[in-house]
Amino acid sequence: MCGIWALFGSDECLSVQCLSAMKIAHRGPDAFRFENVNGFTNCCFGFHRLAVVDQLYGMQPIRVKKFPYLWLCYNGEIYNFKQLQKQFGFEYQTLVDGEVILHLYNRGGIEQTASMLDGVFAFILLDTANRKVFLARDTYGVRPLFKVLTDDGFLGVCSEAKGLINLKHSTSLCPKVEPFLPGHYEVLDLKPSGKVASVELVKFHSYKDEPLHAACDTVETLPSGFDLETVKSNIRILFENAVKKRLMAHRRIGCLLSGGLDSSLVAAVLLKLMKEININYPLQTFAIGMENSPDLVAARKVAAHIGSEHHEVIFNTEEGIQAIEEVIFSLETYDITTVRASIGMYLVSKYIRKKTDSVVIFSGEGSDELTQGYIYFHKAPSPEEAAEESERLLKELYLFDVLRADRTTAAHGLELRVPFLDHRFTSYYLSLPAELRIPKNGIEKYLLRESFEDSNLLPKEILWRPKEAFSDGIASVKKSWFSFLQDYIDQQIDDLLLEKAAEKYPFNPPKTKESYYYRQIFEKHYPGQSNWLPHYWMPRWVKATDPSARTLKHYKSATQE
């Protein structure tokens, strides 16, 4: 996890512009480099490093003797760099996994490069010999990337939007900053003036298709057919493989543990694999909640079962409320459920950074979207519509859960790993018949739970624990976290302000005092950028006015069962 930043064709003094690069310093607390491009005095790269691999040669932009005309700035982890080296005979100059991008590009161009990378990434690749700039981002947008491109060809690229919004440019007072689409690469021509012109934007991978790099995966061909035992076995094999390949790190590994199914499965498989490869330190797991919250109780059970070194972070209403503004600044969104859920994750990340030496943090993001884990999937009119909704949620992950997970951890210099969003695992799960993937017997994620039923990885009551939204599970059963927030915000926002909300904020107008409060903070830091969020996250097929699972009729707390 790092922070990348680059400018091409800047009219303003670069020493002034580079102040913007410091806005993402939190993403790479270990080192910083600012480098001009030879022959292009108005083009430069900025890089903030979190050193996870190759302590000696890991600085960027990466340049190697073999390709002196290539400059690479990337944020991510490429899990199959060794397999690709073996398959194509690449001679690496460093131990940095991202170096493979240079070799792949030299061998087969940008299309093959993006398609063959098994991992999470956002990169800027400059080819001065052919006068090309390439941008690319992984399938689900696990690693963030924003860009600004003006009409006269000034290009700015950054891991977070906050590194671009204050750039100076002669022809535009406020250039449009927008997220770079996941699963795409863009080709731009570099002119002698340092300005660029976009040539094409290409979608290189659809999450339903088996990725091109599956051919050189450590797990080869799986048994075909959709009989239940085969499917369950394949799910276990691919999930374990997804966790295993993510163990690549020279820094200590930890795991977020809410006590829900997803994070518990990740923690249990992670600990099992760490023992198998003789990692000689205990796995630290981290849970956060208010006193006696369901998540703390459940996480405690899981930690005791798997034998992790467990840490509990207990916060109160006041601490949560005090964090709201810095959380919204970090997130760059005003989406209601994203802000709610981010507060706990932000506070636990802050604890990890200050009190422990864990840096590489595993988490369960992506499972709810992939395996139909949200409560409202019980109301899906048909298996086919449930499958379509699952795909829509995966497509928009970069706006919601993946955004939350990246920004809350990156704000504290941690690197996030999300095995549920492994390319091979997701494409297999999405290839299964729609009727296999729907909730069954009133239980969501039935197939995933059933696949691990006989593994003894988790206690049965955790394996079959009903879904709790992270923003709900961290509070007490009697009162949800969002209720505490609403009580406080009710006092802060006047009724008259809410009545006139649509006039003040015509795009995505706030409908509640809570959403008005978040929007107000967002506009303070990012005025006029409300279009970064196309729409609020809301459940489907139910008449919901609030995104919390606890407001849905299907929801039953543990104390009511």
N, C-alpha and C positions, 0 to 999 in steps of 0.2 A: 504494500500500500504506500503510494507516494503521491506527490502533487506535481502535475506537469502543466506547463504554461509555455506558449510560443506566440510570437508575433511575426507577420510577414508584411512588408510594405508600410511600415509605420512612418507617418509624416512628422511625428513629434519626437523629441529627444528620448532615446531609449532609457537613459538614466532616470527620467521622470516616469516613463511608462512602467519600468520594472518595480516601482512601488506597489503596483497592482498585484504583482506576483507574490508579494509578501502576505497578501490576504489569505493565502492557502498554506501558510507556513506550518499550521498544525498537522497537515497530512504527512509531513516528513521532518520530524524534529531532530534527526541525526546529522544532516548536512544540507547545504544549499549551494547551487551553482547557477551562475548566469553567464551565458556564452553567446557571443555574436557569431554569425555565419560568415566564413571567409568569402569575400567578393560581393557580399550583400550586406552593406552596412546598416540597412534598416530592418534586418531580420535577426531574430534572436530566440534562444531557448532559455527557460527558467525551470529549475528542478529542485524540489524539496524531497529529501531522501529519508525513508524509514528503512534502515538496513536489516533486511531479513535473510538475504543470500549474498554471498561474495562480498565480504567486508572490505576487501582491498580494491577490487576493480569494478565495483557496483555503481559508481557515479555516472550520471547522464548529463547531456546526451551521449549515448553509446556510439563510439566510432571504433572500427577495427582496421588494422593495417591492410587487410585484404580488400576492403571496400572503402577507400578514403573519401569517396564522394557521397557516402550514405551517413545520415545523421538520424538517430532514433531517440525519441523521448517517449517512454511508455510507463504506464501504471498498471500493474497486474501480476499474475502468476501464470506461467505457461507450464502445465503439468507434464506435457509429453515431449519436452525439449530433448530429453535423452533418447527416447524412442526415435524421434525424427533424426537425430544425429546418427544413430545406428542405421536407420533405413536409407538415408541419403549420403552417408559418409562425410558429414560436415566436420570441419576442423574448427573447434571453438577456441577463442583467444581468452575468454573469461569464464567464470562459473555462473554468470548471470543467465537465468533462464530465457530472458527476453532477447538475448543475442541471436537466438534461432530465427527471429523475424528478419534480420538482415540476410541470413543465409537462404531462407525460403524465398524472399523477394528476389534475390540474385538468381536463384534457380528457376523460378516459375512465375514471377510477377505478383502483383498485389492480390488478385483473385484467389490464387492457390495459397498464398500466405495466410490470408484471413480465414480461409476454409479449413486449413490444416492445424490451426491452433486449438488445442484442447486446454481451455483455461478461461480466466476472466481477464479482460484487458481493455485499455483505451490507449491508442498510440498516435503519434505524429511521426511520420517517416518522410524525410527530405532526401531527394535524389538530385544532387546538384549537377551531375553529368547529363541527365535527361530533362533537367528543369521541371521536376514534378514534386508536388507535395501530396501525401496520402494521409487521410484520417480514417480510423477504424475503431469500432466498439463491439464488445462481445454480445452474444445472442440475447441475453436478458438485461444487459446494461448494468451488470453487477458493479463494474467500475464506471464511474461517471465521466462525462465529457460534454463540455459546452463550447459553442463557437459563436463568433460574430464575423460577418462578412459584409463589408460595405459595397455600395454600387461601384466605387472606383477601385475595388480590389484589395482593400486592407483586410487582412485576416488575423483574428485573435482566437486562440484555442486555450482552454483551461479545464482542469478537473472540476472546478466549481464555478458557478456563475459570478460569485463575488470577486473573482480575479479578473473579470472583464468589464463589469458595469461602469467603472470609472476611467476607462481608457480614453485618451484624448485623440481626436481625429479632426482634421481640418474641414471635411465636407459634411460631417454629421455630428450634431450635438449629442444625440443619444442613439448610437447604433443598436440594432436589434440583437439581443443575446438570446440564443435558443439552445435547448438540449440537442445533442447529436443523437440520431436514432440508433437504438441497439440493433445488432445484427446487420449493420451496413458498413460499407466503406465509401469514401469519397475521393475522387481523383481531381486534383487542381493543377493547372499549368502555372509555373513560376516564371514571371516575366523578368527581363533584365533589370527593371526598376525595383524588383523585390515584391511588387504587387502580384496578386494571383487571380486566376479566372477558373471558376468551377467547370469541370468537363462532364463529370457524371457522378451520380449517387447510386450505389448498387447494393441491393439486399443479397448478402452472400450466404445466409443460412436461415432457414425456417425451422423453428423448434420442433416441428412434427417430423422433419426428415432426419434420418440417421446421419450424423455428421460425417464428413469426408474422412476425418482423422480416426474414425472407428476402426479402419483397416489396420492401423498400427497401435491399437490399444492393447494393454496387458491382458484384458479379458477378450478372448477371441470370439468365435461364433457361439451364440447361445442356442439351446434347444428351441425349435420353433413350435407353433401350436398354442392354442388357448385353453388347454385343459388346466384346471385350477392349480394342481400341484406343480406343473411346469412353470406357470406364471409366477406363483409365489416364490419358487426357487430362483427364478431369473431376477425378481425384484430384490431378493436378499443379496444375490451375487453382485448386481450392479450397484446397489446402495453401498455395500461394503467397499467395492472398488472406488466409488466416488469419495468416500472418506479417506481411503488408503492413499490415493494419489495426492490428496491435499495435506499430507503430513510433511511435505517438502518445506523445511524451514531450519534456519540456524538460530532462531530465537525461540523462547519458551512458548509452548502451546497451551491454551486454556479453552474453556467452553462455557457459553451462556446456558443456563439451565433454569427454565421456568417451571419444570415439573409437568409440562404438557407433553403430548406424544412426540412432537417433532424434535424439540431440543433434547428430550430424554433419549430418543433413539440415537441421535447424533452423539451424545455424550457416552452412551453405553458402547456403541460400535467403536468410537474413537479410543476409549480406554482399553478395550480388548486388543485393538491393533497396535497401540503404543506398547503394550506388554509383549506382543508377538515380535516386534522389531527391537525390543530391548531399549526403549527410551528410558533413561535412568532417573527420571524425576516424576513425582506424582502429578496426575492431571488435576489442575485447579478448576473447579466448577463454580459458577457465580449465579446467585439468585437475588432478585430484588423484590421488595414488597413493603406494604405497610404492616404494622404489627398483626400477626395471626392471619395474614392473607392466604387464600387457597394456594397460590403459587409457592409461597415459602414452605408450606406444609408438604406439598407434593414433591418439591425439589429435594427436600430433606430425605424423603423416602427413597428417591432415586439415587441420591449420592451415597446413602448407606448401603443400598443394594449393589451398586457398581464399585464402591470403594474409592471414591474421589476425595481429594482434599477440598472440602466444600466451604465456600464463603457466602455469608448472608449479608445483604446490604438492606438495612431497614431505614425507610425515609418517612417523614410526616408530611401532612398537607402543605405546611408552610414552605418546606424545602422544595416540594414539587412545583408549587406556584411561583416561587422565586426563580426557578430555572426556565420558565416559559419563554422569556424573551431571548435568552441565549440559545435555546433550543430552536426557535423559529429562525433566528439568524443563521444557525448552522445548517438547518434543513433546506432553506430557500423555498419553503412552501407554506401555505396556510390551510392545507387540507385538515379537516377536523380530526378524523381518526388517526392520521399520521402524527399530528402534534401530540395528541393524548398518549399514544403508544410510545412516542419517542422520549418522553420525559423520564420514564423508568430506565430505558435503555441508555440514555445520556448519563444519568446518575450512576448507573452500574459501571459504565465505561470509565467514568471519572475515577471511581474507586479502584478499578483494575490498574489504571495508569499510575495512580498515586501510591497504592499500597502493595502492589505485587510486581513481579517481573514477567508476567505473561504478556505477550505482545500479539501473537497470532491467535485469533479468537474464532472458534467454530460456533455456528449458530444454525437455527432450524428454518430460516426464511425460505419461502418458495413452496413449501409443502402444502399449505392451505390452498394455494392456487392450482397446483398440479393435481393433488389428490382429492379435490373438492371438500375441503375441510371446513368451510364456513357454514354456519348454522342454516343460512337461507337455502343451501343446496337441497335441503329436505323438501323444499317447496317447488323444485324444478318440475316443469310440466312433463318433461320426458328426458330419458337418458341422453338423447341427441342434443337437446337444448342445454343440459348440464355440461356436456362436453364442449359445446361452443362457448359457454360462459367461462369454463376453465381456461380455454385458449385466450379469450379476451383478457382475463385477469393476468395471465402470463405475459401477454403482449404489453400490458400497462404496468408491470411490476416496477419498472424504472421510475415511475411517477409516484409510487406509494411505498410498499414494504421494502423494496431493495434500496430506494432512496433513503428511507429511515435508517436502515441497518448500516449503510455506508457512512452517512453523515454523522450519526451519533457516535460511532466508533472512531471514525477518522478525526473527529473534533478533539480526540484525546490521543492521537498518534497510535491507534491500534489497527491491525490488519484483519479484516473479516474474511472468513471462509464459509461458503454455503453449499454443502454437498447435495442438498435436494435439487439444486439447479444445475447439476452435472449434465452436460449435453447428452451423453449416452443414456443416463438414467431417465431423463425427461422424455426423450424421443421414444424410448421403449414404453414407458407408462402411457404416453399419448397414443401409441399404436394399438393399445388393448381395446377390445370392444367396449362401446359406451356403457352398456348395461353392467359391465364388471366394475366400473369405476364409481358408480353412484352410491350414496348412503344406503345402508341395508339394516333392517331390523331396528330402525330409529337411530342408527349410529353412523356418523360421518366418518370418512376415511376407512371404511370397513375393510377394504382389500389390503391396505397397507398394514393395518393392525393384525389381520389374519395371517399375513405373510410372516410375521415375527412371533406368532402365537406360541410355537414350540421351541423358541430359541433360548428361553430363560434369560434374555438380556435385561428384561425389565419386570418389575412386579406386575401381576395381572391387573391390579386396580389402576396402575399408571398406563399400561398398554391400552386399556379400554376407558381411560378417563375422558369425559365429554369435553368438547371444545370450549376453551375460555379465551376471549380476546385478551391480548397481553395487557391492554389498558384496563381491563376489568379484573383479571386474575391477581394483579398486584395490590388490589384494595381488599377490604374485608367483604365477606359474603353479604352482610347486611346493607352495605352502601358501596356503590361502584366508585372508582376513581373519577369517572366523568361527572358523577353527582357532586363530589367535593369541588371539582373545578367550576361547575355551573353555579354552585352556591356562592363562590367567591366572585365570579364574573358578573353575576346578577347585580352586585353592589357597584361594579365598575362602569357598567354601560347603561346609560339612560334610555328609557323606553322610546323617547323621541328620536334618538340616534338610530335605533333599529328601524323605526318607521320610515326613516329617510335613507335607509341603507342602499336601496336600489338606485337612488339618484347619485349618491356618492360613489358607489361601486357598481356600475351597470353590468360589468362582466362578472359572472359567478357571484351575484349579490348574496350577502350573508342573510340567512333566514332566522338565525338565533343570536342571542347575545354572545354566546361562546364563539360562534364563527366570526362575528363582528370583531370581537376582541383580538382574535388571532390575525384577522385581516389587517386591522389597524397597526399591529406590530410589524407585520410583513411589509406593508406599504411604507412604513417609517424607514426600513432598511433597503427595500427594493422598490422604490416608487415606480409605478407604471409597468411593472413586470408581472401583473396578475395572470397573463396568458401562459406562464410556465406551467400552470395547473389547468388543463383543459376542462376538467369537471371534478366535483367532489366524489370521494369514494362512498358509495352507498350500496346496501344489499339490494338484490333484485327479487322479483316475484312476490314481494311483501310490501305492504303499505308502511314503509319505514320513514320516519322523520329524523331518525338518529342512527348513525352507523354502528352503535354498540350492540353486541350480541345479546346483552342482558335486556334489551328492550323488545326482543322477539319472543313470540309466544312459546316457541319450541324450547327456549332456554330453561333449564332447571338447575338450580345451584345444588351443590352436594348436600346441603342441609335439608333440602326439600324432598330428597329421594327416599 
